[in-house]
Amino acid sequence: MLRVIEVRDGELAVLRLMVDKLKLQLLRRVRSQFGSSSEQLQASLIDEQALPVPTFKPVGTKAEAANASTIDRSLPAHLPREAQVHRPETNAARHNAAGQPCGCTACGGRLRQIGQDVSEQLEYVPACFKVIRHVRPKLACVRCQSIFQADAASRPIARGLAAAGLLAHVLVAKYCDHLPLYRQSGIYARSGVQIDRSTMAGWVDHSERLLAPLVAALGRYTLAAAKLHGDDTPVPVLAPGQGKTRTARLWVYVRDDRPAGAGEPPAAWYQYTTDRKGEHPQRHLRHFQGVLQADAYGGWGKLYDSGQGTEAACWAHARRPWWGLYLSTGKAEDSIAAQALQRIAALYAVEKEIRGQPLDVRRAHRQARAGPLLEELHAWLSRLVGRVSAKSDLARAIGYTLTRWQALTRYRDDGRINAAERALRGIALGRGNYLFMGSDAGGERAAAIYSLVQTAKLNGLDPEVYLREVLGRIADHPICRIEELLPWNIGTREVVGDKQRRAA
């Protein structure tokens, strides 16, 4: 009888493990389609719900309510103001010096102003098109009959209809605001300007070819860094003749040492490939020498094995399976996943306090404060290994962390490395707004424009203003000085914006 009970208990335990596994798989599928990224570092350092931490109190301020009286709701000072004066009804029998009625309606006496109430209202003025006419007078000498005329003005696209501002607007609307060309065509038609979708597609193609030397210079600058963050994301691409899409990849390599107190400008360089083979990042990074911070994708392995790149793992990726387990347990605060998240949160807290500090300060704080936390976490995970099923998701989460322990802890002794990197995810919004890319050539164009748009954002520039400036100059700019058109060399947003406002 006892034997039968033991067998049934064993079967019940297996069934429970299977149910937990299926629930976790379903949760992952739902979150991948409809949920937000779990790698976003909230003010509480743990997403969605702050877990109780025995040895650490999260650092950060609580977000103010939308109706809080302390929030400044005044409209931006740089916006133009149009005053509309609303005068009360007065006695038309009396007038002031300006000829306006100013008599009291009660007794007919003269009225004088003792103050005023001012309130502001935000209005929207629809964007408008304008036609630039390039007039070149011909001048003839009355003595020798020589004829003089100025050279034709340079255009971004030779004999093209679109000026630099319109090209920049189309590019930013497509790659930054994720408006397909057919939607843009409909928007312009409402303003009485008919621009065919195929015409705009040609503009995008010509613009990408014009900007190609600048994108190449951006890539050289990015790969010259001592530390890079690498990441990739899937994108659907139309498969010609098959009536369906295939999955391609967009790779991003980010140079951003501002958290380590460095003064070099940040940059992001995108590359497009038709698949996810390891040969692609190896080709992209063939000229790179330094620290590469990335996920556990096997394609990075040859870079590390050859000694060309030093592996630095990211705690945000190590944290991801623990977050999934935490959700699968119904956010139980006493679960093993919750304890793991608390320990990782403590590591994040150290990073938050030393962000932007010099390298030696970061290294000293990490060795003194994060070092003991890391040793304690490693010992705790090692004790768990023999207590959980080898095929469970809990064992996989533990295994991911322990097998990459050296790469995960390398940041402790190197101030250049960040504990948790965040790759640029600007393309994620785009995937939600378009169904697929039309071709591999379209993917390569997207990678080029994304590189300039995202780098402009990292440097505090308005992407449309930046591209307008670049497209207005690049056709006549010497190729040997193409670096002068990189975002940090063009100038700040205010400088470029002033130029564009004066030109308008």
Secondary structure, 3 states (H helix, E strand, C coil): CHHHHHHHHHHHHHHHHHHHHHHHHHHHHHHHHHCCCCCCCCCCCCCCCCCCCCCCCCCCCCCCCCCCCCCCCCCCCCCCCCCCCCCCCCEEEEECCCCCEEECCCCCCECCCCCCCCCCCCCCCCCCCCCCCCCCCCEECCCCCCEECCCCCCCCCCCCCCCHHHHHHHHHHHHCCCCCHHHHHHHHHCCCCCCCHHHHHHHHHHHHHHHHHHHHHHHHHHHCCCEEEEEEEEEEEEECCCCEEEEEEEEEEEECCHHHCCCCCCEEEEEEECCCCCHHHHHHCCCCCEEEEECCCHHHHHHHHCCCEEEEECHHHHHHHHHHHHHHCCCCCCCHHHHHHHHHHHHHHHHHHHCCCCHHHHHHHHHHHHHHHHHHHHHHHHHHHCCCCCCCHHHHHHHHHHHCHHHHHHHHHCCCCCCCCCCCCHHHHHHCCCCCECCHHHHHHHHHHHHHHHHHHHCCCCHHHHHHHHHHHHHHCCHHHHHHHCHHHHCCHHHHHHHHHHHC
